[in-house]
């Protein structure tokens, strides 16, 4: 059974995720940084460093939200970054952010479904996604479409929450995510379901080697898993074979 934000609603996970992010979009950036102690910023920087050897000129940021990962990717000096998301609320915040920073000509924010990407085959040098694949309705389908749009020889970098495995951090993080995080989220965002959904979706997500198996089933090769901060988050790297259609 799929983990969804609103258990009392008879709508798809995709629809519920869009509704949830529309609801919390005004406070999303603030909550991200507060709830992670600002370490989410360091995680994004670390993930983008993995792309430096490839020098991508065209980058697709999937489930871009308000565009924080796309902004980090500017460090790679690409010619174009396109961020795509299903939440119009998040995109609106992101577009304002890009204009304020004067980078809206380089970073374009578009509405789109991560599992049915509105792009042709082999369009991008790199595909990136931070804290988004966990929300896919069909993980394999979404990853397969990511593989489709990246060019042969291109790379995909996924940053996602994972479950710590070592004592005592596993127990401490479990208490924080189940008790403290939903409380703060409810007070600040006024959407209790959103920050109850977060730890539930992390718990249910196939992280680590389980994710790599699905990554590879989607077509990616030379995959790599990099745990961060005692396993609270992970970077997954995958490549598309050169000369592959």
C-alpha positions as CSV (number, residue, x, y, z in Angstrom):
1,X,0.0,0.0,0.0
2,X,1.4,3.4,-1.0
3,X,2.3,5.9,1.7
4,X,0.2,9.1,0.9
5,X,0.0,12.5,2.7
6,X,-3.8,12.5,3.1
7,X,-5.1,9.0,4.1
8,X,-8.7,10.2,4.3
9,X,-8.8,11.2,0.6
10,X,-9.5,8.9,-2.3
11,X,-7.1,10.5,-4.8
12,X,-3.8,9.3,-6.3
13,X,-0.4,9.8,-4.6
14,X,0.5,12.2,-7.4
15,X,-2.5,14.4,-6.8
16,X,-2.0,14.3,-3.0
17,X,1.7,15.2,-3.3
18,X,0.8,18.1,-5.5
19,X,-1.8,19.3,-3.0
20,X,0.5,18.9,-0.1
21,X,3.3,20.9,-1.7
22,X,0.9,23.6,-2.8
23,X,-0.2,23.8,0.8
24,X,3.2,24.2,2.4
25,X,5.0,26.1,-0.4
26,X,5.0,29.5,1.4
27,X,7.0,28.0,4.3
28,X,8.8,25.2,2.6
29,X,12.3,26.7,2.4
30,X,12.2,27.9,6.0
31,X,11.0,24.5,7.3
32,X,13.6,22.6,5.3
33,X,16.5,24.6,6.8
34,X,15.0,24.7,10.3
35,X,14.1,21.0,10.5
36,X,17.5,19.9,9.1
37,X,19.6,22.4,11.1
38,X,20.7,23.8,7.7
39,X,22.5,20.6,6.8
40,X,20.3,20.1,3.7
41,X,22.2,23.0,2.1
42,X,25.5,21.1,2.6
43,X,23.9,17.9,1.3
44,X,23.0,19.7,-1.9
45,X,26.4,21.2,-2.3
46,X,28.0,17.8,-1.8
47,X,25.7,16.2,-4.4
48,X,26.5,18.9,-7.0
49,X,30.2,18.3,-6.5
50,X,29.7,14.8,-7.8
51,X,28.8,16.4,-11.2
52,X,31.9,18.6,-11.5
53,X,34.0,16.0,-13.5
54,X,31.3,15.8,-16.2
55,X,30.9,19.6,-16.8
56,X,27.2,19.3,-17.9
57,X,26.0,22.2,-20.0
58,X,22.3,21.2,-19.9
59,X,20.7,20.1,-16.6
60,X,17.2,18.9,-15.8
61,X,16.3,19.3,-12.1
62,X,13.3,17.0,-11.5
63,X,10.8,17.7,-8.6
64,X,12.6,21.0,-8.4
65,X,10.2,22.5,-5.8
66,X,11.4,26.1,-5.2
67,X,14.6,25.5,-7.1
68,X,17.2,25.2,-4.4
69,X,19.0,22.3,-6.1
70,X,18.9,24.1,-9.4
71,X,20.5,27.1,-7.8
72,X,23.3,25.0,-6.4
73,X,23.9,23.6,-9.9
74,X,24.8,27.1,-11.1
75,X,28.3,26.3,-9.6
76,X,28.8,24.0,-12.5
77,X,28.4,27.0,-14.9
78,X,25.9,25.3,-17.2
79,X,24.3,27.0,-20.2
80,X,20.7,26.0,-19.2
81,X,18.9,24.4,-16.2
82,X,15.3,23.4,-16.4
83,X,13.4,22.7,-13.2
84,X,10.2,20.7,-13.4
85,X,7.6,20.1,-10.7
86,X,3.9,19.2,-10.4
87,X,3.2,21.8,-7.7
88,X,2.3,25.2,-9.1
89,X,2.6,26.6,-5.6
90,X,6.2,25.6,-5.3
91,X,7.0,26.7,-8.9
92,X,5.5,30.2,-8.2
93,X,7.9,30.6,-5.1
94,X,10.8,29.3,-7.3
95,X,10.1,31.7,-10.2
96,X,10.1,34.6,-7.8
97,X,13.4,33.4,-6.3
98,X,15.0,33.1,-9.7
99,X,13.9,36.6,-10.7
100,X,15.2,38.1,-7.4
101,X,18.6,36.5,-7.9
102,X,18.7,37.5,-11.6
103,X,19.2,33.9,-12.9
104,X,15.7,33.4,-14.5
105,X,17.3,33.4,-18.0
106,X,19.5,30.4,-17.0
107,X,17.1,28.6,-14.7
108,X,13.6,28.0,-16.2
109,X,10.9,26.6,-14.0
110,X,8.3,24.4,-15.7
111,X,5.2,22.5,-14.7
112,X,5.4,18.8,-15.4
113,X,5.0,15.3,-14.1
114,X,8.2,13.6,-13.1
115,X,7.0,10.2,-14.3
116,X,5.9,11.6,-17.8
117,X,8.6,14.2,-18.5
118,X,7.7,16.7,-21.2
119,X,11.0,16.3,-23.0
120,X,12.4,14.3,-25.9
121,X,14.9,11.5,-25.6
122,X,18.6,12.3,-24.9
123,X,18.0,16.0,-24.2
124,X,20.2,16.6,-21.1
125,X,23.8,16.1,-20.1
126,X,22.7,15.6,-16.5
127,X,19.5,14.9,-14.6
128,X,19.4,15.8,-10.9
129,X,16.7,15.4,-8.2
130,X,16.8,16.2,-4.5
131,X,14.3,14.8,-2.0
132,X,11.8,14.1,-4.8
133,X,12.0,10.4,-6.0
134,X,10.5,9.4,-2.7
135,X,7.3,11.1,-3.8
136,X,7.0,9.3,-7.1
137,X,3.8,7.3,-7.5
138,X,5.8,4.6,-9.5
139,X,9.5,4.8,-8.7
140,X,10.7,2.5,-11.5
141,X,8.6,4.4,-14.0
142,X,10.0,7.8,-12.9
143,X,13.6,6.6,-12.9
144,X,13.1,5.0,-16.4
145,X,11.9,8.3,-17.8
146,X,14.9,10.1,-16.2
147,X,17.1,7.6,-18.0
148,X,15.2,8.3,-21.3
149,X,15.9,12.1,-21.3
150,X,19.5,12.0,-20.3
151,X,21.9,11.7,-23.3
152,X,24.2,8.7,-23.8
153,X,27.2,9.1,-21.6
154,X,25.2,11.4,-19.3
155,X,24.8,11.2,-15.6
156,X,22.0,11.2,-13.0
157,X,22.5,12.3,-9.4
158,X,19.7,11.6,-6.9
159,X,19.8,13.1,-3.3
160,X,17.2,11.5,-1.0
161,X,16.5,10.8,2.6
162,X,17.4,7.4,3.9
163,X,17.1,5.4,7.1
164,X,20.1,5.5,9.6
165,X,21.2,2.0,10.5
166,X,23.6,2.4,13.3
167,X,22.9,2.6,17.1
168,X,22.2,5.0,18.7
169,X,21.7,7.4,15.8
170,X,19.0,5.2,14.3
171,X,16.9,5.5,17.5
172,X,17.6,9.2,18.0
173,X,16.6,10.0,14.4
174,X,13.6,7.8,14.6
175,X,12.3,9.7,17.7
176,X,13.0,13.1,16.1
177,X,11.3,12.2,12.8
178,X,8.2,10.7,14.3
179,X,7.7,13.1,17.2
180,X,9.6,16.5,16.9
181,X,9.5,17.0,13.1
182,X,5.7,16.6,12.7
183,X,5.1,19.0,15.7
184,X,7.3,21.7,14.3
185,X,5.9,21.2,10.8
186,X,2.3,21.4,12.1
187,X,3.0,24.6,14.0
188,X,4.8,26.4,11.2
189,X,3.0,25.1,8.1
190,X,-0.4,24.5,9.5
191,X,-0.5,21.2,7.5
192,X,-0.1,18.3,10.0
193,X,-0.4,15.7,7.3
194,X,2.6,17.0,5.3
195,X,5.1,16.5,8.1
196,X,3.6,13.2,9.3
197,X,3.9,12.0,5.7
198,X,7.6,12.8,5.6
199,X,8.9,10.2,8.1
200,X,6.4,7.7,6.9
201,X,7.6,8.1,3.3
202,X,11.3,7.8,4.3
203,X,10.6,4.7,6.3
204,X,8.8,3.0,3.4
205,X,11.4,4.1,0.7
206,X,13.7,1.5,-0.7
207,X,17.1,3.1,0.2
208,X,20.7,2.0,-0.1
209,X,21.3,-1.1,-2.2
210,X,17.6,-1.6,-2.7
211,X,17.4,1.7,-4.5
212,X,20.5,0.8,-6.6
213,X,18.7,-2.3,-7.8
214,X,15.7,-0.2,-9.0
215,X,18.1,2.4,-10.5
216,X,19.8,-0.3,-12.5
217,X,16.5,-1.8,-13.6
218,X,15.7,1.6,-15.0
219,X,18.8,1.4,-17.2
220,X,21.5,3.2,-15.2
221,X,24.9,1.6,-15.0
222,X,28.1,2.2,-12.9
223,X,25.8,3.1,-10.0
224,X,27.1,4.3,-6.7
225,X,25.6,5.0,-3.2
226,X,27.1,7.6,-0.9
227,X,25.6,7.8,2.6
228,X,25.6,11.2,4.3
229,X,25.4,12.3,8.0
230,X,25.2,8.8,9.5
231,X,22.8,7.7,6.8
232,X,20.1,10.3,7.2
233,X,20.5,11.1,3.5
234,X,22.1,9.5,0.5
235,X,23.5,10.4,-2.9
236,X,22.9,8.0,-5.7
237,X,24.9,8.3,-8.9
238,X,24.0,6.5,-12.2
239,X,25.2,6.7,-15.8
240,X,23.7,6.1,-19.2
241,X,25.8,4.0,-21.5
242,X,27.5,5.9,-24.4
243,X,25.9,5.1,-27.7
244,X,22.7,3.8,-26.1
245,X,19.4,4.8,-27.8
